[in-house]
Amino acid sequence: MNRIDQAFARAREQGRAALVVFVTAGDPDLETTEALIPELAAAGADLVELGIPHSDPIAEGPTIQASSERALRGGVQLAGILDLCRRVRAGSEVPLVLMGYLNNVLAYGEESLVQACAGAGVDGLIVADVPFDEAEVLQAACEAKEVHRILMIAPTSTPERVVRIASRSRGFIYCVSVTGVTGERTTLASDLEQLVARIRRVSSTPVAVGFGISTPEQATQVARIADGVIVGSALVSRIGAAPSREAALQASVEFVRSLRQALQSARQR
């Protein structure tokens, strides 16, 4: 069984939502990311998404855009990220998901990338700017290598597309909570519960909500209606603001621990 499936099954058995955290690979350098991943897992992250730095990340807000720029200035490339995943996998079983854009995939080669992901211990792949019904070569390669292709459903997705996307997404369905880009927000969308319920009516695949979840309190709200909670910009901002690697690790661990504690108690209230 894919490690993503195991993580969601484990969280379900424990009566809580799974915690998915996002960091940009190589921000501020690959050594920091490598040190950070097992610490995030130990602090309570069930899955770790690694963003592939990109010069034009159209789905990202200012915080993650800036992290991509920092990583790119440091010379981070996809091959180095895959090497990082191999090293992490040698000592950790935390599920790893790569999140990037079509240019990243095409530059590496669709089948070559999936094969490299499987060899490096990467469990899932999100390509944010590719519609679900395109990239058939990528889809087939993911199925052959058992690397889950995780698909996104947005508030603007039509009922027909929700059904079709949900039927093809593997591991979990990424429910985009708002129309727009990533970033910390003070409130959650008022119709989020209805969107999650709409997805759940047509699929038994776990639904994880991302975009804009910034605090333990917001994570608690989402955990009551979804199978997973995805936190990215709020964590990336703490890494970017840290004056040293040690400070980045400490701030990240404390934040993730607070999120996990919120998820532990969310359905008990």
DRENPA-3360 file (N, C-alpha, C; in nm, 2 decimals, always signed):
BEGIN
1 = MNRIDQAF = +0.08/-0.12/+0.00/+0.00/+0.00/+0.00/+0.09/+0.13/+0.00 ~ +0.05/+0.22/-0.08/+0.12/+0.35/-0.09/+0.12/+0.41/+0.05 ~ +0.24/+0.48/+0.09/+0.25/+0.54/+0.22/+0.14/+0.65/+0.24 ~ +0.09/+0.72/+0.14/-0.01/+0.81/+0.15/-0.14/+0.75/+0.20 ~ -0.18/+0.64/+0.14/-0.29/+0.56/+0.18/-0.28/+0.52/+0.33 ~ -0.16/+0.47/+0.37/-0.14/+0.43/+0.50/-0.16/+0.54/+0.60 ~ -0.11/+0.66/+0.56/-0.11/+0.78/+0.65/-0.26/+0.82/+0.68 ~ -0.34/+0.82/+0.57/-0.48/+0.86/+0.59/-0.56/+0.75/+0.67;
9 = ARAREQGR = -0.52/+0.63/+0.64/-0.59/+0.52/+0.72/-0.55/+0.53/+0.86 ~ -0.43/+0.55/+0.89/-0.39/+0.57/+1.03/-0.46/+0.68/+1.10 ~ -0.47/+0.79/+1.04/-0.53/+0.91/+1.10/-0.68/+0.88/+1.12 ~ -0.74/+0.81/+1.02/-0.88/+0.77/+1.04/-0.90/+0.68/+1.16 ~ -0.81/+0.59/+1.17/-0.82/+0.49/+1.29/-0.81/+0.57/+1.42 ~ -0.73/+0.68/+1.42/-0.71/+0.76/+1.54/-0.82/+0.86/+1.56 ~ -0.92/+0.87/+1.47/-1.03/+0.96/+1.49/-0.99/+1.10/+1.46 ~ -0.90/+1.13/+1.37/-0.86/+1.27/+1.34/-0.84/+1.29/+1.19;
17 = AALVVFVT = -0.82/+1.41/+1.16/-0.78/+1.44/+1.02/-0.63/+1.43/+1.01 ~ -0.58/+1.40/+0.89/-0.44/+1.39/+0.87/-0.38/+1.54/+0.85 ~ -0.26/+1.55/+0.89/-0.19/+1.68/+0.88/-0.09/+1.68/+0.76 ~ -0.11/+1.76/+0.66/-0.02/+1.77/+0.55/+0.04/+1.90/+0.55 ~ +0.18/+1.90/+0.55/+0.25/+2.03/+0.55/+0.33/+2.05/+0.42 ~ +0.34/+2.17/+0.38/+0.41/+2.21/+0.25/+0.53/+2.29/+0.29 ~ +0.65/+2.26/+0.23/+0.77/+2.34/+0.23/+0.82/+2.35/+0.09 ~ +0.89/+2.46/+0.05/+0.95/+2.46/-0.07/+1.09/+2.40/-0.06;
25 = AGDPDLET = +1.11/+2.30/-0.15/+1.24/+2.23/-0.14/+1.36/+2.32/-0.17 ~ +1.46/+2.32/-0.09/+1.57/+2.40/-0.11/+1.56/+2.55/-0.06 ~ +1.46/+2.57/+0.02/+1.44/+2.71/+0.08/+1.48/+2.70/+0.23 ~ +1.59/+2.76/+0.27/+1.68/+2.84/+0.19/+1.79/+2.76/+0.12 ~ +1.80/+2.63/+0.15/+1.89/+2.54/+0.09/+1.85/+2.39/+0.11 ~ +1.90/+2.30/+0.03/+1.86/+2.16/+0.04/+1.90/+2.10/+0.17 ~ +2.01/+2.14/+0.23/+2.05/+2.09/+0.36/+1.95/+2.12/+0.47 ~ +1.89/+2.24/+0.47/+1.79/+2.28/+0.56/+1.67/+2.19/+0.54;
33 = TEALIPEL = +1.62/+2.18/+0.42/+1.50/+2.10/+0.39/+1.52/+1.95/+0.43 ~ +1.64/+1.90/+0.41/+1.67/+1.76/+0.45/+1.66/+1.74/+0.60 ~ +1.71/+1.84/+0.67/+1.71/+1.84/+0.82/+1.56/+1.86/+0.87 ~ +1.49/+1.93/+0.79/+1.35/+1.97/+0.84/+1.25/+1.86/+0.82 ~ +1.26/+1.78/+0.72/+1.15/+1.68/+0.69/+1.13/+1.58/+0.81 ~ +1.24/+1.52/+0.86/+1.21/+1.43/+0.97/+1.17/+1.50/+1.10 ~ +1.21/+1.62/+1.11/+1.16/+1.70/+1.23/+1.01/+1.73/+1.22 ~ +0.97/+1.76/+1.10/+0.82/+1.79/+1.08/+0.74/+1.66/+1.11;
41 = AAAGADLV = +0.79/+1.55/+1.06/+0.73/+1.42/+1.09/+0.72/+1.39/+1.24 ~ +0.83/+1.41/+1.30/+0.83/+1.39/+1.45/+0.74/+1.48/+1.52 ~ +0.72/+1.60/+1.47/+0.63/+1.70/+1.54/+0.48/+1.67/+1.51 ~ +0.45/+1.58/+1.41/+0.32/+1.54/+1.39/+0.26/+1.55/+1.25 ~ +0.35/+1.59/+1.16/+0.30/+1.59/+1.02/+0.29/+1.45/+0.96 ~ +0.17/+1.42/+0.90/+0.15/+1.29/+0.85/+0.20/+1.28/+0.71 ~ +0.20/+1.38/+0.63/+0.26/+1.39/+0.50/+0.33/+1.52/+0.48 ~ +0.44/+1.51/+0.39/+0.51/+1.64/+0.36/+0.51/+1.66/+0.21;
49 = ELGIPHSD = +0.46/+1.78/+0.17/+0.46/+1.82/+0.03/+0.59/+1.90/+0.01 ~ +0.66/+1.87/-0.09/+0.78/+1.94/-0.13/+0.76/+2.02/-0.26 ~ +0.76/+2.15/-0.25/+0.73/+2.23/-0.36/+0.86/+2.24/-0.45 ~ +0.84/+2.22/-0.58/+0.95/+2.23/-0.67/+0.97/+2.37/-0.71 ~ +1.08/+2.44/-0.68/+1.09/+2.58/-0.71/+1.07/+2.61/-0.86 ~ +1.00/+2.72/-0.88/+0.96/+2.75/-1.02/+0.96/+2.90/-1.04 ~ +1.00/+2.94/-1.15/+1.01/+3.09/-1.18/+0.88/+3.16/-1.19 ~ +0.78/+3.08/-1.23/+0.64/+3.14/-1.24/+0.54/+3.05/-1.19;
57 = PIAEGPTI = +0.53/+3.04/-1.05/+0.44/+2.95/-0.99/+0.30/+3.02/-0.98 ~ +0.22/+2.99/-1.08/+0.09/+3.07/-1.10/-0.01/+3.05/-0.98 ~ +0.00/+2.94/-0.91/-0.10/+2.91/-0.81/-0.05/+2.96/-0.67 ~ +0.07/+3.02/-0.67/+0.12/+3.06/-0.54/+0.11/+3.21/-0.51 ~ +0.09/+3.24/-0.39/+0.09/+3.38/-0.34/+0.23/+3.43/-0.31 ~ +0.25/+3.55/-0.26/+0.38/+3.61/-0.24/+0.47/+3.53/-0.15 ~ +0.42/+3.46/-0.05/+0.51/+3.39/+0.04/+0.58/+3.28/-0.02 ~ +0.51/+3.19/-0.10/+0.57/+3.08/-0.16/+0.64/+3.12/-0.28;
65 = QASSERAL = +0.60/+3.23/-0.35/+0.68/+3.28/-0.46/+0.82/+3.32/-0.42 ~ +0.82/+3.39/-0.30/+0.95/+3.43/-0.25/+1.04/+3.32/-0.21 ~ +0.98/+3.21/-0.16/+1.06/+3.09/-0.12/+1.11/+3.02/-0.24 ~ +1.04/+3.02/-0.35/+1.09/+2.96/-0.48/+1.20/+3.05/-0.53 ~ +1.19/+3.18/-0.52/+1.30/+3.26/-0.57/+1.43/+3.24/-0.48 ~ +1.41/+3.22/-0.35/+1.53/+3.20/-0.27/+1.60/+3.06/-0.31 ~ +1.51/+2.96/-0.33/+1.57/+2.83/-0.37/+1.64/+2.84/-0.50 ~ +1.57/+2.90/-0.60/+1.63/+2.91/-0.73/+1.76/+2.99/-0.73;
73 = RGGVQLAG = +1.77/+3.09/-0.65/+1.90/+3.17/-0.64/+2.01/+3.08/-0.58 ~ +1.97/+2.98/-0.50/+2.07/+2.89/-0.45/+2.10/+2.77/-0.54 ~ +2.04/+2.77/-0.66/+2.08/+2.67/-0.76/+2.00/+2.54/-0.75 ~ +1.89/+2.54/-0.68/+1.82/+2.41/-0.66/+1.75/+2.37/-0.79 ~ +1.77/+2.24/-0.82/+1.71/+2.18/-0.94/+1.64/+2.05/-0.90 ~ +1.55/+2.01/-0.99/+1.47/+1.89/-0.96/+1.55/+1.77/-0.93 ~ +1.66/+1.75/-1.00/+1.75/+1.63/-0.98/+1.80/+1.63/-0.83 ~ +1.83/+1.75/-0.78/+1.88/+1.76/-0.65/+1.77/+1.73/-0.55;
81 = ILDLCRRV = +1.65/+1.77/-0.58/+1.54/+1.74/-0.49/+1.51/+1.59/-0.48 ~ +1.52/+1.52/-0.59/+1.50/+1.38/-0.60/+1.61/+1.31/-0.52 ~ +1.74/+1.36/-0.53/+1.85/+1.30/-0.45/+1.82/+1.32/-0.30 ~ +1.76/+1.44/-0.26/+1.72/+1.47/-0.13/+1.62/+1.37/-0.08 ~ +1.52/+1.34/-0.16/+1.42/+1.25/-0.12/+1.47/+1.11/-0.10 ~ +1.57/+1.07/-0.18/+1.64/+0.93/-0.15/+1.70/+0.93/-0.02 ~ +1.77/+1.04/+0.02/+1.84/+1.04/+0.15/+1.74/+1.04/+0.26 ~ +1.64/+1.12/+0.25/+1.53/+1.12/+0.35/+1.47/+0.99/+0.37;
89 = RAGSEVPL = +1.44/+0.92/+0.26/+1.37/+0.80/+0.26/+1.45/+0.69/+0.33 ~ +1.58/+0.70/+0.33/+1.67/+0.60/+0.39/+1.65/+0.60/+0.54 ~ +1.60/+0.71/+0.60/+1.58/+0.71/+0.74/+1.44/+0.74/+0.79 ~ +1.35/+0.76/+0.70/+1.21/+0.80/+0.73/+1.11/+0.74/+0.64 ~ +0.99/+0.71/+0.70/+0.88/+0.66/+0.62/+0.77/+0.76/+0.60 ~ +0.79/+0.89/+0.63/+0.69/+0.99/+0.61/+0.66/+1.00/+0.47 ~ +0.53/+1.00/+0.43/+0.50/+1.01/+0.29/+0.55/+1.15/+0.23 ~ +0.60/+1.14/+0.11/+0.66/+1.26/+0.04/+0.58/+1.28/-0.09;
97 = VLMGYLNN = +0.53/+1.40/-0.11/+0.46/+1.44/-0.23/+0.54/+1.56/-0.29 ~ +0.57/+1.54/-0.42/+0.62/+1.66/-0.50/+0.51/+1.74/-0.56 ~ +0.52/+1.87/-0.55/+0.42/+1.96/-0.60/+0.49/+2.06/-0.69 ~ +0.45/+2.06/-0.82/+0.52/+2.15/-0.92/+0.42/+2.18/-1.03 ~ +0.49/+2.22/-1.14/+0.41/+2.27/-1.26/+0.46/+2.19/-1.38 ~ +0.38/+2.21/-1.49/+0.40/+2.13/-1.61/+0.54/+2.15/-1.67 ~ +0.59/+2.27/-1.66/+0.72/+2.29/-1.71/+0.83/+2.21/-1.64 ~ +0.81/+2.19/-1.51/+0.90/+2.10/-1.43/+0.90/+1.96/-1.49;
105 = VLAYGEES = +0.78/+1.91/-1.52/+0.76/+1.78/-1.56/+0.81/+1.76/-1.70 ~ +0.78/+1.85/-1.79/+0.82/+1.84/-1.93/+0.97/+1.85/-1.94 ~ +1.03/+1.93/-1.86/+1.18/+1.95/-1.87/+1.25/+1.82/-1.83 ~ +1.19/+1.75/-1.74/+1.26/+1.62/-1.69/+1.21/+1.51/-1.78 ~ +1.09/+1.52/-1.83/+1.03/+1.40/-1.91/+0.93/+1.34/-1.82 ~ +0.81/+1.32/-1.87/+0.70/+1.27/-1.79/+0.73/+1.13/-1.73 ~ +0.76/+1.03/-1.82/+0.78/+0.90/-1.77/+0.91/+0.89/-1.69 ~ +1.01/+0.97/-1.73/+1.14/+0.97/-1.66/+1.12/+1.02/-1.52;
113 = LVQACAGA = +1.04/+1.13/-1.50/+1.02/+1.19/-1.37/+0.94/+1.09/-1.28 ~ +0.84/+1.02/-1.33/+0.77/+0.93/-1.25/+0.86/+0.81/-1.21 ~ +0.94/+0.77/-1.30/+1.03/+0.66/-1.26/+1.13/+0.70/-1.16 ~ +1.18/+0.83/-1.17/+1.27/+0.88/-1.07/+1.21/+0.90/-0.94 ~ +1.08/+0.94/-0.94/+1.00/+0.96/-0.81/+0.99/+0.82/-0.74 ~ +0.95/+0.72/-0.82/+0.94/+0.59/-0.76/+1.07/+0.54/-0.70 ~ +1.18/+0.56/-0.77/+1.31/+0.52/-0.72/+1.36/+0.60/-0.60 ~ +1.31/+0.72/-0.59/+1.36/+0.80/-0.48/+1.27/+0.79/-0.36;
121 = GVDGLIVA = +1.16/+0.71/-0.37/+1.07/+0.70/-0.25/+0.96/+0.81/-0.24 ~ +0.94/+0.88/-0.35/+0.83/+0.98/-0.36/+0.70/+0.91/-0.38 ~ +0.60/+0.94/-0.30/+0.47/+0.87/-0.30/+0.36/+0.93/-0.38 ~ +0.37/+1.06/-0.41/+0.27/+1.13/-0.48/+0.32/+1.25/-0.56 ~ +0.24/+1.29/-0.66/+0.28/+1.40/-0.74/+0.16/+1.49/-0.77 ~ +0.18/+1.62/-0.75/+0.08/+1.72/-0.78/+0.13/+1.81/-0.89 ~ +0.06/+1.82/-1.00/+0.10/+1.92/-1.11/-0.01/+2.02/-1.11 ~ +0.01/+2.14/-1.06/-0.09/+2.23/-1.03/-0.16/+2.29/-1.15;
129 = DVPFDEAE = -0.09/+2.30/-1.26/-0.14/+2.37/-1.38/-0.19/+2.28/-1.49 ~ -0.21/+2.15/-1.46/-0.25/+2.06/-1.57/-0.39/+2.01/-1.54 ~ -0.49/+2.03/-1.63/-0.62/+1.98/-1.60/-0.62/+1.83/-1.59 ~ -0.72/+1.78/-1.51/-0.72/+1.63/-1.48/-0.73/+1.55/-1.60 ~ -0.79/+1.60/-1.71/-0.81/+1.51/-1.83/-0.70/+1.53/-1.93 ~ -0.59/+1.59/-1.89/-0.47/+1.60/-1.98/-0.35/+1.53/-1.92 ~ -0.24/+1.53/-1.99/-0.12/+1.46/-1.94/-0.15/+1.31/-1.92 ~ -0.20/+1.24/-2.03/-0.23/+1.10/-2.02/-0.11/+1.02/-2.00;
137 = VLQAACEA = +0.01/+1.06/-2.06/+0.13/+0.99/-2.04/+0.17/+0.99/-1.90 ~ +0.16/+1.11/-1.83/+0.19/+1.12/-1.69/+0.10/+1.03/-1.61 ~ -0.03/+1.04/-1.64/-0.12/+0.96/-1.56/-0.09/+0.81/-1.57 ~ -0.07/+0.76/-1.69/-0.04/+0.62/-1.71/+0.09/+0.58/-1.64 ~ +0.19/+0.67/-1.64/+0.32/+0.64/-1.58/+0.30/+0.63/-1.42 ~ +0.22/+0.72/-1.37/+0.20/+0.72/-1.23/+0.13/+0.60/-1.18 ~ +0.03/+0.55/-1.26/-0.04/+0.43/-1.23/+0.05/+0.31/-1.23 ~ +0.14/+0.31/-1.33/+0.23/+0.19/-1.35/+0.33/+0.18/-1.24;
145 = KEVHRILM = +0.37/+0.30/-1.19/+0.48/+0.30/-1.08/+0.42/+0.32/-0.94 ~ +0.29/+0.32/-0.93/+0.22/+0.34/-0.80/+0.26/+0.47/-0.73 ~ +0.28/+0.57/-0.81/+0.30/+0.71/-0.76/+0.17/+0.78/-0.77 ~ +0.11/+0.81/-0.66/-0.03/+0.87/-0.67/-0.02/+1.01/-0.74 ~ -0.11/+1.02/-0.84/-0.13/+1.16/-0.90/-0.25/+1.22/-0.83 ~ -0.22/+1.32/-0.75/-0.32/+1.39/-0.67/-0.37/+1.51/-0.75 ~ -0.51/+1.51/-0.76/-0.57/+1.61/-0.84/-0.65/+1.71/-0.75 ~ -0.67/+1.83/-0.81/-0.73/+1.94/-0.74/-0.87/+1.97/-0.78;
153 = IAPTSTPE = -0.95/+2.00/-0.68/-1.09/+2.04/-0.71/-1.10/+2.18/-0.64 ~ -1.15/+2.28/-0.72/-1.17/+2.42/-0.68/-1.32/+2.45/-0.66 ~ -1.34/+2.56/-0.59/-1.48/+2.61/-0.57/-1.55/+2.63/-0.71 ~ -1.47/+2.66/-0.81/-1.53/+2.68/-0.95/-1.55/+2.55/-1.03 ~ -1.51/+2.44/-0.98/-1.53/+2.31/-1.05/-1.68/+2.28/-1.06 ~ -1.72/+2.25/-1.19/-1.86/+2.21/-1.21/-1.89/+2.08/-1.15 ~ -2.02/+2.05/-1.12/-2.05/+1.92/-1.06/-2.00/+1.80/-1.15 ~ -2.00/+1.81/-1.28/-1.96/+1.71/-1.37/-1.81/+1.69/-1.35;
161 = RVVRIASR = -1.73/+1.80/-1.34/-1.59/+1.79/-1.33/-1.55/+1.74/-1.19 ~ -1.63/+1.77/-1.09/-1.60/+1.72/-0.95/-1.60/+1.57/-0.96 ~ -1.70/+1.51/-1.02/-1.72/+1.36/-1.03/-1.60/+1.30/-1.10 ~ -1.56/+1.36/-1.21/-1.46/+1.31/-1.30/-1.32/+1.32/-1.23 ~ -1.29/+1.44/-1.17/-1.17/+1.46/-1.10/-1.16/+1.36/-0.98 ~ -1.26/+1.35/-0.90/-1.26/+1.27/-0.78/-1.23/+1.12/-0.82 ~ -1.29/+1.08/-0.94/-1.27/+0.94/-0.97/-1.13/+0.91/-1.02 ~ -1.05/+1.01/-1.05/-0.91/+0.99/-1.10/-0.80/+1.02/-1.00;
169 = SRGFIYCV = -0.84/+1.10/-0.90/-0.73/+1.14/-0.80/-0.70/+1.02/-0.71 ~ -0.57/+1.00/-0.68/-0.53/+0.89/-0.60/-0.46/+0.95/-0.48 ~ -0.47/+0.87/-0.37/-0.41/+0.92/-0.24/-0.50/+1.00/-0.16 ~ -0.53/+1.12/-0.22/-0.63/+1.21/-0.16/-0.67/+1.31/-0.27 ~ -0.78/+1.37/-0.25/-0.83/+1.48/-0.34/-0.79/+1.61/-0.27 ~ -0.72/+1.70/-0.34/-0.68/+1.83/-0.29/-0.80/+1.93/-0.32 ~ -0.86/+1.96/-0.21/-0.97/+2.06/-0.22/-0.92/+2.20/-0.20 ~ -0.92/+2.28/-0.30/-0.88/+2.42/-0.29/-0.99/+2.50/-0.23;
177 = SVTGVTGE = -0.96/+2.56/-0.11/-1.07/+2.62/-0.03/-1.12/+2.75/-0.09 ~ -1.04/+2.82/-0.17/-1.08/+2.95/-0.22/-1.04/+2.96/-0.37 ~ -1.10/+3.05/-0.44/-1.06/+3.09/-0.57/-0.95/+3.19/-0.56 ~ -0.83/+3.15/-0.61/-0.72/+3.24/-0.60/-0.59/+3.17/-0.57 ~ -0.49/+3.23/-0.52/-0.36/+3.17/-0.50/-0.34/+3.14/-0.35 ~ -0.23/+3.07/-0.32/-0.20/+3.03/-0.19/-0.17/+3.15/-0.10 ~ -0.18/+3.14/+0.03/-0.14/+3.25/+0.12/-0.22/+3.24/+0.25 ~ -0.17/+3.31/+0.35/-0.23/+3.31/+0.48/-0.36/+3.39/+0.47;
185 = RTTLASDL = -0.47/+3.35/+0.53/-0.59/+3.42/+0.54/-0.65/+3.42/+0.68 ~ -0.72/+3.53/+0.70/-0.78/+3.54/+0.84/-0.90/+3.46/+0.86 ~ -0.98/+3.43/+0.76/-1.10/+3.35/+0.77/-1.11/+3.25/+0.66 ~ -1.18/+3.14/+0.68/-1.21/+3.04/+0.58/-1.33/+3.07/+0.50 ~ -1.34/+3.01/+0.38/-1.45/+3.04/+0.29/-1.58/+2.99/+0.36 ~ -1.68/+3.07/+0.34/-1.81/+3.04/+0.41/-1.88/+2.91/+0.35 ~ -1.84/+2.88/+0.23/-1.91/+2.76/+0.16/-1.82/+2.64/+0.16 ~ -1.71/+2.64/+0.24/-1.61/+2.53/+0.24/-1.68/+2.40/+0.28;
193 = EQLVARIR = -1.76/+2.40/+0.38/-1.82/+2.27/+0.42/-1.91/+2.21/+0.31 ~ -1.98/+2.30/+0.24/-2.06/+2.25/+0.13/-1.98/+2.19/+0.02 ~ -1.86/+2.25/-0.01/-1.77/+2.20/-0.12/-1.72/+2.07/-0.08 ~ -1.67/+2.05/+0.05/-1.62/+1.92/+0.09/-1.73/+1.82/+0.09 ~ -1.85/+1.85/+0.13/-1.96/+1.76/+0.13/-2.00/+1.72/-0.02 ~ -1.99/+1.81/-0.11/-2.01/+1.78/-0.25/-1.92/+1.68/-0.30 ~ -1.79/+1.69/-0.26/-1.69/+1.59/-0.31/-1.71/+1.46/-0.24 ~ -1.74/+1.46/-0.12/-1.76/+1.33/-0.05/-1.88/+1.25/-0.09;
201 = RVSSTPVA = -1.98/+1.32/-0.15/-2.10/+1.25/-0.20/-2.06/+1.16/-0.32 ~ -1.95/+1.20/-0.39/-1.92/+1.12/-0.51/-1.80/+1.04/-0.50 ~ -1.73/+1.04/-0.39/-1.60/+0.97/-0.38/-1.57/+0.93/-0.24 ~ -1.51/+0.81/-0.22/-1.46/+0.77/-0.09/-1.32/+0.80/-0.07 ~ -1.25/+0.86/-0.17/-1.11/+0.90/-0.15/-1.10/+1.02/-0.05 ~ -1.00/+1.01/+0.04/-0.99/+1.12/+0.14/-0.98/+1.26/+0.08 ~ -1.05/+1.35/+0.14/-1.05/+1.49/+0.10/-0.96/+1.57/+0.19 ~ -0.86/+1.64/+0.14/-0.77/+1.73/+0.22/-0.79/+1.87/+0.17;
209 = VGFGISTP = -0.80/+1.96/+0.26/-0.83/+2.10/+0.22/-0.70/+2.19/+0.24 ~ -0.67/+2.27/+0.14/-0.56/+2.35/+0.14/-0.59/+2.49/+0.09 ~ -0.49/+2.58/+0.09/-0.50/+2.72/+0.05/-0.56/+2.80/+0.17 ~ -0.48/+2.87/+0.24/-0.53/+2.97/+0.33/-0.54/+2.93/+0.48 ~ -0.51/+2.81/+0.51/-0.52/+2.76/+0.65/-0.39/+2.80/+0.72 ~ -0.40/+2.89/+0.82/-0.29/+2.96/+0.87/-0.27/+2.94/+1.02 ~ -0.37/+2.90/+1.10/-0.36/+2.89/+1.24/-0.41/+2.76/+1.29 ~ -0.38/+2.72/+1.41/-0.44/+2.60/+1.47/-0.59/+2.61/+1.48;
217 = EQATQVAR = -0.64/+2.72/+1.50/-0.79/+2.74/+1.51/-0.85/+2.71/+1.38 ~ -0.80/+2.76/+1.27/-0.85/+2.73/+1.14/-0.83/+2.58/+1.10 ~ -0.72/+2.52/+1.14/-0.70/+2.38/+1.12/-0.81/+2.30/+1.19 ~ -0.84/+2.34/+1.31/-0.95/+2.27/+1.39/-1.08/+2.28/+1.31 ~ -1.11/+2.39/+1.25/-1.24/+2.41/+1.18/-1.24/+2.31/+1.06 ~ -1.13/+2.31/+0.99/-1.12/+2.22/+0.87/-1.12/+2.07/+0.91 ~ -1.06/+2.04/+1.02/-1.05/+1.90/+1.06/-1.18/+1.84/+1.09 ~ -1.28/+1.92/+1.12/-1.41/+1.87/+1.16/-1.49/+1.84/+1.04;
225 = IADGVIVG = -1.45/+1.88/+0.92/-1.53/+1.85/+0.80/-1.45/+1.78/+0.69 ~ -1.32/+1.77/+0.70/-1.24/+1.70/+0.60/-1.15/+1.59/+0.66 ~ -1.09/+1.51/+0.57/-1.00/+1.40/+0.61/-0.86/+1.45/+0.63 ~ -0.83/+1.57/+0.57/-0.69/+1.62/+0.58/-0.69/+1.77/+0.58 ~ -0.59/+1.82/+0.65/-0.56/+1.97/+0.65/-0.43/+2.00/+0.60 ~ -0.42/+2.08/+0.50/-0.29/+2.12/+0.43/-0.25/+2.26/+0.47 ~ -0.13/+2.27/+0.52/-0.08/+2.40/+0.57/+0.05/+2.43/+0.49 ~ +0.06/+2.54/+0.42/+0.18/+2.57/+0.35/+0.24/+2.71/+0.38;
233 = SALVSRIG = +0.17/+2.81/+0.34/+0.23/+2.95/+0.34/+0.27/+2.99/+0.49 ~ +0.18/+2.95/+0.58/+0.21/+2.99/+0.72/+0.34/+2.92/+0.77 ~ +0.37/+2.80/+0.72/+0.49/+2.73/+0.76/+0.61/+2.79/+0.68 ~ +0.59/+2.81/+0.55/+0.70/+2.87/+0.47/+0.74/+3.01/+0.52 ~ +0.64/+3.09/+0.57/+0.68/+3.22/+0.62/+0.77/+3.21/+0.74 ~ +0.75/+3.11/+0.82/+0.83/+3.10/+0.94/+0.97/+3.06/+0.90 ~ +0.98/+2.97/+0.80/+1.12/+2.93/+0.76/+1.19/+3.05/+0.70 ~ +1.12/+3.13/+0.62/+1.18/+3.25/+0.55/+1.22/+3.35/+0.65;
241 = AAPSREAA = +1.15/+3.37/+0.76/+1.18/+3.47/+0.86/+1.29/+3.43/+0.96 ~ +1.32/+3.30/+0.96/+1.42/+3.26/+1.06/+1.56/+3.30/+1.03 ~ +1.64/+3.35/+1.13/+1.77/+3.40/+1.10/+1.88/+3.29/+1.08 ~ +1.84/+3.16/+1.11/+1.94/+3.06/+1.10/+1.87/+2.92/+1.08 ~ +1.94/+2.82/+1.04/+1.88/+2.69/+1.02/+1.82/+2.64/+1.15 ~ +1.89/+2.66/+1.26/+1.84/+2.61/+1.39/+1.71/+2.68/+1.42 ~ +1.71/+2.81/+1.40/+1.58/+2.89/+1.43/+1.47/+2.84/+1.34 ~ +1.50/+2.81/+1.21/+1.40/+2.77/+1.12/+1.34/+2.63/+1.16;
249 = LQASVEFV = +1.43/+2.54/+1.21/+1.38/+2.41/+1.26/+1.29/+2.43/+1.38 ~ +1.34/+2.51/+1.47/+1.26/+2.53/+1.60/+1.13/+2.59/+1.57 ~ +1.12/+2.70/+1.49/+1.00/+2.76/+1.46/+0.90/+2.67/+1.39 ~ +0.95/+2.59/+1.30/+0.87/+2.50/+1.22/+0.81/+2.39/+1.31 ~ +0.90/+2.33/+1.39/+0.86/+2.22/+1.48/+0.75/+2.27/+1.57 ~ +0.77/+2.38/+1.63/+0.67/+2.44/+1.73/+0.54/+2.46/+1.66 ~ +0.54/+2.52/+1.54/+0.42/+2.54/+1.47/+0.34/+2.41/+1.43 ~ +0.42/+2.32/+1.37/+0.36/+2.19/+1.33/+0.30/+2.12/+1.46;
257 = RSLRQALQ = +0.37/+2.12/+1.56/+0.32/+2.06/+1.69/+0.19/+2.12/+1.73 ~ +0.18/+2.25/+1.72/+0.05/+2.32/+1.76/-0.06/+2.28/+1.67 ~ -0.03/+2.26/+1.54/-0.13/+2.22/+1.44/-0.18/+2.07/+1.47 ~ -0.08/+1.99/+1.50/-0.12/+1.85/+1.53/-0.20/+1.84/+1.66 ~ -0.17/+1.92/+1.76/-0.25/+1.92/+1.88/-0.39/+1.96/+1.85 ~ -0.40/+2.06/+1.76/-0.54/+2.11/+1.73/-0.62/+2.00/+1.66 ~ -0.55/+1.92/+1.57/-0.62/+1.82/+1.50/-0.66/+1.70/+1.59 ~ -0.57/+1.68/+1.69/-0.60/+1.57/+1.79/-0.73/+1.59/+1.86;
265 = SARQR = -0.76/+1.71/+1.89/-0.88/+1.74/+1.97/-0.99/+1.79/+1.89 ~ -0.98/+1.82/+1.76/-1.08/+1.88/+1.68/-1.21/+1.81/+1.69 ~ -1.21/+1.68/+1.68/-1.34/+1.61/+1.67/-1.39/+1.56/+1.81 ~ -1.32/+1.60/+1.91/-1.36/+1.57/+2.05/-1.44/+1.68/+2.11 ~ -1.45/+1.79/+2.04/-1.51/+1.91/+2.11/-1.66/+1.91/+2.07;
% end
